[in-house]
Amino acid sequence: MTGQAFDEEKFTGEIRKFLKKVGITSQIEIENAVRAALAGGGLDTSKPLRAVMVLEVPEVGLRHTIEHQLAMD
């Protein structure tokens, strides 16, 4: 049904839980990948890493890309 009311406070809490999970798991994945690349000798630490995050919520047509340079020094 369209036009249904919803609990905005509860929804905001759900968004925050999702973003916390994204933040924590993303940090762990990046750290593990960097450690592996360093151990393999395949990473130039004098250059920043280009990080790209794509957020999608298909049901509402959202696709948002965030890019950031992660300094290694």
C-alpha positions in Angstrom: 0.0 0.0 0.0 1.2 3.5 -0.7 0.9 6.4 1.7 1.2 4.3 4.8 2.4 6.0 8.0 5.5 4.6 9.6 7.4 5.1 12.9 10.1 7.6 11.8 11.9 7.2 15.2 12.1 3.5 14.8 13.2 3.8 11.2 15.9 6.3 12.1 17.2 3.8 14.7 17.2 1.0 12.0 19.3 3.3 9.7 21.8 4.0 12.5 22.1 0.2 13.2 22.7 -0.4 9.5 25.3 2.4 9.2 27.1 1.2 12.4 27.3 -2.3 10.9 28.6 -0.9 7.6 31.2 1.2 9.3 32.6 -1.6 11.5 32.6 -4.3 8.9 34.0 -1.9 6.3 36.9 -0.9 8.6 37.7 -4.5 9.3 37.7 -5.5 5.6 39.9 -2.5 4.6 42.4 -3.2 7.4 42.6 -6.9 6.5 43.1 -6.2 2.9 45.8 -3.6 3.6 47.6 -6.0 5.9 47.5 -8.7 3.3 48.7 -6.4 0.5 51.6 -5.2 2.8 52.5 -8.8 3.6 52.6 -9.6 -0.1 54.7 -6.6 -0.8 52.2 -5.2 -3.3 51.3 -1.9 -1.8 52.9 1.5 -2.2 52.4 3.2 1.1 53.6 6.5 -0.2 50.3 6.9 -2.2 46.8 7.2 -0.8 44.3 4.4 -1.3 41.1 5.4 -3.2 38.1 4.1 -1.3 34.7 4.0 -2.9 31.5 3.1 -1.2 28.2 2.6 -3.1 25.0 2.8 -1.1 21.9 1.4 -2.7 18.3 1.2 -1.6 16.7 -0.2 -4.7 13.1 0.1 -3.4 13.4 3.9 -3.4 15.7 4.3 -6.4 18.7 5.4 -4.3 22.2 4.9 -5.5 24.8 7.1 -3.7 28.5 6.9 -4.2 31.1 8.2 -1.7 34.8 8.4 -2.6 37.7 9.2 -0.2 41.4 9.1 -0.3 42.9 7.1 2.6 46.4 8.4 3.4 49.0 5.7 4.2 51.7 7.9 5.7 
